[in-house]
Amino acid sequence: MSRLWVWFPPHLIGTIEQDDDGLSFTYSKEWMNYEKAFRLSYSLPITNSKYTKEAGAFFGNLLPEGNARDALCRRFGISIDNDFELLARIGEDCAGAFIITKHSKPPTEAGGVEEIERETLAEWLKNDSSGLIDLQVKGDLRLSLAGAQNKLPVIYKDGKFFKPLSSQPTTHILKPAPKSFKNIPLNEWINSKVYAAFGLKTANSELIKIGARYALLVERYDRVKINGKWIRLHQEDFCQALAITYKKKYEQENGPSLTNCQELLDFRSDDTAEDTDYLIKWQILNVLIGNCDGHGKNLSLLRDHDGNWRLAPFYDLVATTLYPRLTKNLAMSVNGQYDSGTIHPTNWRKQFEILKVSPTHYMKAIEKMIEGMPDVLEKVLNDYQEKYGTNPFLADYKAHQLRIVRRNAQLIKLDSK
């Protein structure tokens, strides 16, 4: 039987084991007796039980998906479905506050950093981000980020990029543009500002030009600097919390629904009312912006330094309907309606009733968002031009978004602008 160790240095949280039936996880006696212990997941209460299904979902959700996963497995020479070996190779800087190692000794953060020159990054980013996979393998970095998009965890300081030479935490995530969707970084930057303009907390980000291409540099919200030292904060996405595999992250695949997410907040959040309000407004904006990729892995719970659990800042906010090849169906429905272009007031009201919130209040919120969207778009796009200059994508984005505004105004029976 193979084994991995899970740490909250210097404490051993527990062990991951691999046998013929797959992954399992067991908490250590040390962790069970530790007065400041926290459960790794809502789906993994601190008991002496051996978790199997829940462990597979939780740890599997830490790993890359799609082409990024395929490329890593090919380079490492392991089978595509071998979560255990992937965790062993890239588990030292996962999302959250823990570290996974192949040895039974507590990991150390000693070892310093090594600068990654921009010229080197530019070279890595040329071929559809495959250079990031090269860095993972050839650079012997044990860093894991979930999701289908290639991305690189880095330490970013004073305008320079560094890779850790030990298990110290990274501070930022570098997200280059996929070859087929070259404007994704701009798209995500703009949307993060639009959502923030309507009062939602979003991950801090900036656009960084590396060679001839822009990448999005996102500040990790699961890291915080205390007394000059970066500290890991624990987090888990909603699929992890609900023990749902990443292969079923969309509601139509039996993944989390908006109702499931609200129920999780009821149990987990230390301010259910405010976080439910954020969740609902996030879904409203997903419809108004055309973000059809708001699935359960794009929502997370964050445990702050004092041990309080809250809905994490929103991330991966992309207006996907800009791209004709991508689906127009929402990742989470509004009362069973998935088509982002045909959400009617009846759908919204029934959904609000299911969530046990005021339909009148949130229908007014939708109307205010629709009315305010043109001004918000104008301000955000002007801010972009002041920071980064002009880009042809801005005109396409604005025209597309204003069409969505007019369509939703008509659906909600407002005067279109």
C-alpha positions as CSV (number, residue, x, y, z in Angstrom):
1,M,0.0,0.0,0.0
2,S,1.4,3.4,-1.0
3,R,1.1,6.4,1.4
4,L,1.3,10.2,1.3
5,W,1.5,12.5,4.4
6,V,-0.7,15.6,4.8
7,W,0.8,18.4,6.9
8,F,-0.1,21.7,8.6
9,P,3.6,22.2,9.5
10,P,4.8,21.0,11.9
11,H,1.6,19.1,12.6
12,L,0.6,15.9,10.8
13,I,-3.0,16.2,9.7
14,G,-3.3,12.7,8.4
15,T,-2.3,10.2,5.6
16,I,-3.5,9.4,2.1
17,E,-3.3,5.8,1.1
18,Q,-3.7,4.1,-2.2
19,D,-4.9,0.6,-2.7
20,D,-6.9,-1.4,-5.3
21,D,-10.1,0.5,-4.3
22,G,-8.6,4.0,-4.8
23,L,-7.7,6.8,-2.4
24,S,-8.5,6.9,1.3
25,F,-7.7,9.4,4.0
26,T,-7.4,9.1,7.8
27,Y,-6.7,11.8,10.3
28,S,-3.7,11.3,12.6
29,K,-4.1,10.9,16.4
30,E,-1.9,14.0,16.7
31,W,-4.3,16.1,14.7
32,M,-7.4,14.7,16.5
33,N,-5.8,15.8,19.8
34,Y,-4.6,19.2,18.5
35,E,-6.6,22.0,20.1
36,K,-6.5,24.2,17.0
37,A,-7.3,21.4,14.5
38,F,-9.7,22.2,11.6
39,R,-11.4,19.7,9.3
40,L,-9.8,19.5,5.9
41,S,-13.3,19.7,4.4
42,Y,-16.9,20.0,5.4
43,S,-17.1,16.5,3.9
44,L,-14.3,15.2,6.1
45,P,-15.2,15.7,9.8
46,I,-12.4,15.0,12.3
47,T,-13.1,11.4,13.3
48,N,-11.1,8.2,13.4
49,S,-12.9,7.0,10.3
50,K,-11.2,6.0,7.1
51,Y,-12.6,8.2,4.3
52,T,-12.8,6.8,0.8
53,K,-15.4,8.5,-1.5
54,E,-15.1,11.8,0.2
55,A,-11.3,11.6,0.1
56,G,-11.3,10.8,-3.6
57,A,-13.4,13.9,-4.3
58,F,-11.5,16.2,-2.0
59,F,-8.0,15.4,-3.1
60,G,-8.9,14.8,-6.7
61,N,-10.4,18.3,-6.9
62,L,-6.9,19.8,-6.0
63,L,-5.5,18.6,-9.3
64,P,-5.4,20.1,-12.9
65,E,-8.1,19.0,-15.3
66,G,-8.4,18.5,-19.1
67,N,-5.4,19.2,-21.3
68,A,-3.3,20.5,-18.4
69,R,-3.8,17.2,-16.6
70,D,-3.2,15.1,-19.8
71,A,0.1,17.0,-20.4
72,L,1.4,16.6,-16.9
73,C,0.6,12.8,-16.8
74,R,2.3,12.3,-20.2
75,R,5.4,14.2,-19.0
76,F,5.5,12.2,-15.7
77,G,4.8,8.9,-17.4
78,I,1.8,8.1,-15.3
79,S,-1.8,7.1,-16.2
80,I,-4.3,9.8,-16.7
81,D,-6.5,8.7,-13.8
82,N,-3.8,8.3,-11.2
83,D,-4.7,11.0,-8.7
84,F,-2.3,9.5,-6.1
85,E,0.8,9.8,-8.2
86,L,-0.1,13.3,-9.3
87,L,-0.6,14.4,-5.7
88,A,2.8,12.8,-4.9
89,R,4.5,14.8,-7.7
90,I,2.8,18.3,-7.3
91,G,1.2,18.4,-3.8
92,E,3.6,20.7,-1.9
93,D,1.7,23.9,-2.7
94,C,-2.0,23.1,-3.1
95,A,-4.9,25.4,-2.6
96,G,-5.5,25.8,1.1
97,A,-3.4,25.5,4.2
98,F,-1.9,22.1,3.9
99,I,1.1,20.4,2.3
100,I,1.3,16.9,0.8
101,T,4.6,15.1,0.9
102,K,6.0,11.6,-0.1
103,H,7.9,11.4,3.2
104,S,7.0,11.2,6.9
105,K,9.2,14.2,8.0
106,P,7.6,17.6,8.5
107,P,8.3,19.8,5.5
108,T,10.5,22.9,5.8
109,E,10.2,26.3,4.2
110,A,14.0,26.8,4.3
111,G,15.7,26.9,0.9
112,G,15.0,30.3,-0.5
113,V,13.7,31.2,-4.0
114,E,15.0,31.4,-7.5
115,E,14.0,34.2,-9.9
116,I,12.2,33.4,-13.1
117,E,13.4,35.9,-15.7
118,R,10.6,37.4,-17.9
119,E,12.5,36.3,-21.0
120,T,12.3,32.8,-19.7
121,L,8.6,33.1,-19.0
122,A,8.0,34.6,-22.4
123,E,9.7,31.6,-24.0
124,W,7.6,29.2,-21.9
125,L,4.4,30.9,-22.8
126,K,4.8,30.8,-26.6
127,N,3.3,27.4,-27.3
128,D,-0.2,27.5,-25.8
129,S,1.1,27.7,-22.3
130,S,2.7,24.2,-22.6
131,G,5.9,25.8,-21.2
132,L,4.2,25.9,-17.8
133,I,4.0,22.1,-17.9
134,D,7.8,22.1,-18.7
135,L,8.4,24.2,-15.7
136,Q,6.4,21.8,-13.5
137,V,8.4,18.8,-14.7
138,K,11.9,20.0,-15.7
139,G,12.0,22.6,-12.9
140,D,10.9,19.9,-10.3
141,L,8.3,22.3,-8.9
142,R,5.8,20.5,-6.7
143,L,2.9,22.9,-7.2
144,S,-0.7,22.1,-7.9
145,L,-3.6,24.2,-9.0
146,A,-7.0,22.8,-9.9
147,G,-8.9,23.6,-13.1
148,A,-8.7,23.1,-16.9
149,Q,-6.8,26.2,-17.7
150,N,-3.0,26.1,-17.5
151,K,-1.7,28.4,-14.7
152,L,1.4,28.8,-12.6
153,P,1.7,29.5,-8.9
154,V,4.6,31.9,-8.3
155,I,6.1,34.2,-5.6
156,Y,5.7,37.7,-6.9
157,K,7.6,40.6,-5.3
158,D,8.7,44.0,-6.5
159,G,7.7,43.3,-10.1
160,K,9.8,40.0,-10.2
161,F,8.7,36.4,-10.4
162,F,10.2,33.7,-8.2
163,K,9.8,29.9,-7.8
164,P,10.1,28.5,-4.3
165,L,13.0,26.1,-3.7
166,S,11.2,24.5,-0.7
167,S,7.7,24.2,0.6
168,Q,7.2,27.9,1.3
169,P,3.8,29.2,0.0
170,T,3.5,30.9,-3.3
171,T,1.7,34.3,-3.3
172,H,0.2,34.7,-6.8
173,I,-1.2,32.7,-9.7
174,L,0.0,33.5,-13.3
175,K,-2.7,32.8,-15.9
176,P,-1.6,33.1,-19.5
177,A,-4.0,33.2,-22.4
178,P,-4.9,29.9,-24.0
179,K,-3.9,29.8,-27.7
180,S,-7.6,29.5,-28.9
181,F,-8.9,32.2,-26.5
182,K,-6.1,34.8,-26.5
183,N,-8.2,37.6,-24.8
184,I,-9.2,35.5,-21.8
185,P,-6.8,37.4,-19.4
186,L,-8.4,40.8,-20.5
187,N,-11.9,39.3,-20.3
188,E,-11.3,38.1,-16.8
189,W,-9.7,41.3,-15.6
190,I,-12.6,43.4,-16.9
191,N,-15.2,41.1,-15.4
192,S,-13.5,41.1,-12.0
193,K,-13.9,44.9,-11.9
194,V,-17.5,44.7,-13.1
195,Y,-18.5,42.3,-10.4
196,A,-16.6,44.4,-7.8
197,A,-18.4,47.5,-9.0
198,F,-21.7,45.8,-8.0
199,G,-20.4,45.2,-4.4
200,L,-18.9,41.7,-4.7
201,K,-15.5,40.7,-3.4
202,T,-13.2,39.5,-6.2
203,A,-9.7,38.2,-6.3
204,N,-7.2,41.0,-6.7
205,S,-5.5,40.9,-10.2
206,E,-3.5,42.8,-12.7
207,L,-2.5,42.3,-16.3
208,I,1.2,41.6,-16.9
209,K,2.9,41.8,-20.3
210,I,5.3,39.0,-20.8
211,G,7.0,39.2,-24.1
212,A,4.3,40.0,-26.7
213,R,1.4,38.5,-24.6
214,Y,-0.6,39.6,-21.6
215,A,-1.2,37.2,-18.7
216,L,-3.4,37.7,-15.7
217,L,-1.5,37.8,-12.3
218,V,-3.9,37.0,-9.5
219,E,-3.1,37.5,-5.9
220,R,-3.8,34.4,-3.9
221,Y,-6.6,35.0,-1.3
222,D,-5.6,31.8,0.5
223,R,-2.3,33.5,1.5
224,V,-1.9,36.3,4.0
225,K,1.2,38.2,5.2
226,I,1.6,38.4,9.0
227,N,4.6,39.9,10.6
228,G,6.5,39.8,7.3
229,K,5.8,36.1,6.7
230,W,3.4,34.6,4.2
231,I,0.9,32.3,5.9
232,R,-1.4,29.7,4.3
233,L,-5.1,30.1,4.9
234,H,-7.4,27.0,4.5
235,Q,-10.0,26.9,1.7
236,E,-12.0,24.4,-0.2
237,D,-14.2,24.7,-3.3
238,F,-17.8,23.8,-3.2
239,C,-17.3,20.5,-5.0
240,Q,-14.8,19.4,-2.3
241,A,-17.2,20.5,0.5
242,L,-20.0,18.5,-1.1
243,A,-17.8,15.4,-1.9
244,I,-18.5,15.9,-5.6
245,T,-15.8,14.8,-8.1
246,Y,-14.4,17.5,-10.5
247,K,-15.8,15.3,-13.3
248,K,-19.3,16.4,-12.2
249,K,-18.8,20.0,-11.4
250,Y,-21.7,21.2,-13.6
251,E,-25.3,21.0,-12.3
252,Q,-26.4,19.1,-15.5
253,E,-23.9,16.4,-14.6
254,N,-25.3,16.2,-11.0
255,G,-22.9,18.8,-9.8
256,P,-23.8,21.6,-7.3
257,S,-26.9,23.7,-7.9
258,L,-27.5,27.2,-6.6
259,T,-29.7,25.7,-4.0
260,N,-27.0,23.2,-2.9
261,C,-24.6,26.1,-2.6
262,Q,-26.9,28.1,-0.5
263,E,-27.6,25.1,1.8
264,L,-23.8,24.6,2.2
265,L,-23.5,28.3,3.3
266,D,-26.3,27.7,5.8
267,F,-24.2,25.0,7.5
268,R,-20.7,26.4,6.9
269,S,-20.6,30.2,6.7
270,D,-20.1,32.3,9.8
271,D,-22.3,35.0,8.2
272,T,-24.9,33.1,6.2
273,A,-27.1,36.1,5.3
274,E,-24.3,38.2,3.8
275,D,-22.7,35.2,2.0
276,T,-26.1,34.1,0.6
277,D,-26.6,37.7,-0.7
278,Y,-23.2,37.6,-2.4
279,L,-24.0,34.2,-3.9
280,I,-27.3,35.3,-5.4
281,K,-25.8,38.5,-6.8
282,W,-22.9,36.4,-8.3
283,Q,-25.5,34.3,-10.2
284,I,-27.4,37.3,-11.3
285,L,-24.2,38.8,-12.7
286,N,-23.3,35.5,-14.4
287,V,-26.5,35.9,-16.4
288,L,-26.1,39.6,-17.1
289,I,-22.5,39.2,-18.1
290,G,-22.8,35.9,-20.0
291,N,-20.5,33.9,-17.7
292,C,-21.7,30.3,-18.3
293,D,-18.8,28.7,-16.4
294,G,-19.9,29.5,-12.8
295,H,-19.7,25.9,-11.6
296,G,-19.1,24.5,-8.1
297,K,-15.3,24.6,-8.4
298,N,-15.5,28.3,-9.1
299,L,-16.9,28.9,-5.6
300,S,-14.9,28.4,-2.5
301,L,-15.1,28.7,1.3
302,L,-12.2,30.4,3.1
303,R,-11.1,30.0,6.7
304,D,-9.6,33.2,8.0
305,H,-6.7,33.5,10.5
306,D,-9.2,33.6,13.3
307,G,-10.9,30.4,12.2
308,N,-14.0,31.9,10.7
309,W,-15.5,30.4,7.5
310,R,-16.8,32.7,4.8
311,L,-17.5,32.7,1.1
312,A,-14.2,33.4,-0.6
313,P,-13.7,36.2,-3.1
314,F,-15.0,35.4,-6.6
315,Y,-12.6,34.2,-9.3
316,D,-12.5,32.9,-12.8
317,L,-15.1,35.4,-14.0
318,V,-15.1,35.2,-17.8
319,A,-17.8,36.4,-20.2
320,T,-17.9,33.0,-22.0
321,T,-20.7,33.9,-24.4
322,L,-18.3,36.1,-26.3
323,Y,-16.9,33.0,-27.8
324,P,-19.2,31.3,-30.3
325,R,-17.7,27.8,-29.7
326,L,-18.5,27.8,-26.0
327,T,-21.9,26.8,-24.6
328,K,-24.6,29.4,-23.9
329,N,-25.9,27.1,-21.1
330,L,-25.3,28.2,-17.5
331,A,-23.2,26.0,-15.3
332,M,-25.9,26.4,-12.6
333,S,-29.5,26.9,-13.6
334,V,-32.0,29.5,-12.5
335,N,-35.0,27.3,-11.4
336,G,-34.0,24.6,-13.9
337,Q,-33.5,27.1,-16.8
338,Y,-30.0,26.8,-18.3
339,D,-30.2,28.9,-21.4
340,S,-28.5,32.2,-20.3
341,G,-30.5,34.1,-22.9
342,T,-34.0,33.1,-21.8
343,I,-34.1,33.6,-18.0
344,H,-37.5,35.2,-17.4
345,P,-38.8,36.9,-14.2
346,T,-40.8,33.7,-13.4
347,N,-37.6,31.7,-13.3
348,W,-35.9,34.2,-11.0
349,R,-38.9,34.5,-8.6
350,K,-39.3,30.8,-8.3
351,Q,-35.5,30.5,-7.7
352,F,-35.6,33.1,-5.0
353,E,-38.6,31.4,-3.3
354,I,-36.6,28.1,-3.3
355,L,-33.7,30.0,-1.6
356,K,-36.1,31.4,0.9
357,V,-35.2,35.0,0.2
358,S,-37.4,37.9,-0.9
359,P,-38.3,37.8,-4.6
360,T,-39.4,41.4,-4.5
361,H,-36.0,42.5,-3.1
362,Y,-33.9,40.6,-5.6
363,M,-36.1,41.5,-8.6
364,K,-35.4,45.1,-7.7
365,A,-31.7,44.2,-7.4
366,I,-31.8,42.7,-10.9
367,E,-33.4,45.9,-12.3
368,K,-30.8,48.1,-10.7
369,M,-28.0,46.0,-12.1
370,I,-29.4,46.2,-15.6
371,E,-29.9,49.9,-15.3
372,G,-26.4,50.4,-13.9
373,M,-24.6,48.1,-16.2
374,P,-23.9,50.6,-19.1
375,D,-22.3,53.1,-16.7
376,V,-20.3,50.4,-15.0
377,L,-19.0,49.0,-18.3
378,E,-18.0,52.5,-19.4
379,K,-16.0,53.2,-16.2
380,V,-14.3,49.8,-16.2
381,L,-13.3,50.0,-19.8
382,N,-12.0,53.5,-19.3
383,D,-10.0,52.3,-16.4
384,Y,-8.5,49.6,-18.5
385,Q,-7.4,52.1,-21.2
386,E,-5.8,54.3,-18.6
387,K,-3.8,51.4,-17.2
388,Y,-3.0,49.4,-20.3
389,G,-3.9,51.4,-23.4
390,T,-6.3,50.6,-26.2
391,N,-7.2,47.1,-27.4
392,P,-9.6,46.1,-30.2
393,F,-11.1,43.5,-27.8
394,L,-12.6,46.4,-25.8
395,A,-15.1,47.4,-28.5
396,D,-16.1,43.8,-29.1
397,Y,-16.6,43.2,-25.4
398,K,-18.6,46.4,-24.9
399,A,-20.9,45.8,-27.9
400,H,-21.5,42.2,-26.8
401,Q,-22.3,43.2,-23.2
402,L,-24.7,46.0,-24.2
403,R,-26.6,43.5,-26.3
404,I,-27.0,41.3,-23.3
405,V,-28.1,44.3,-21.2
406,R,-30.8,45.1,-23.8
407,R,-32.0,41.5,-24.0
408,N,-32.2,41.2,-20.2
409,A,-34.0,44.5,-20.0
410,Q,-36.6,43.2,-22.4
411,L,-36.9,39.9,-20.5
412,I,-37.4,41.8,-17.2
413,K,-39.7,44.3,-19.0
414,L,-37.6,47.4,-18.5
415,D,-37.1,50.1,-21.1
416,S,-34.0,49.1,-23.0
417,K,-31.2,51.6,-23.2
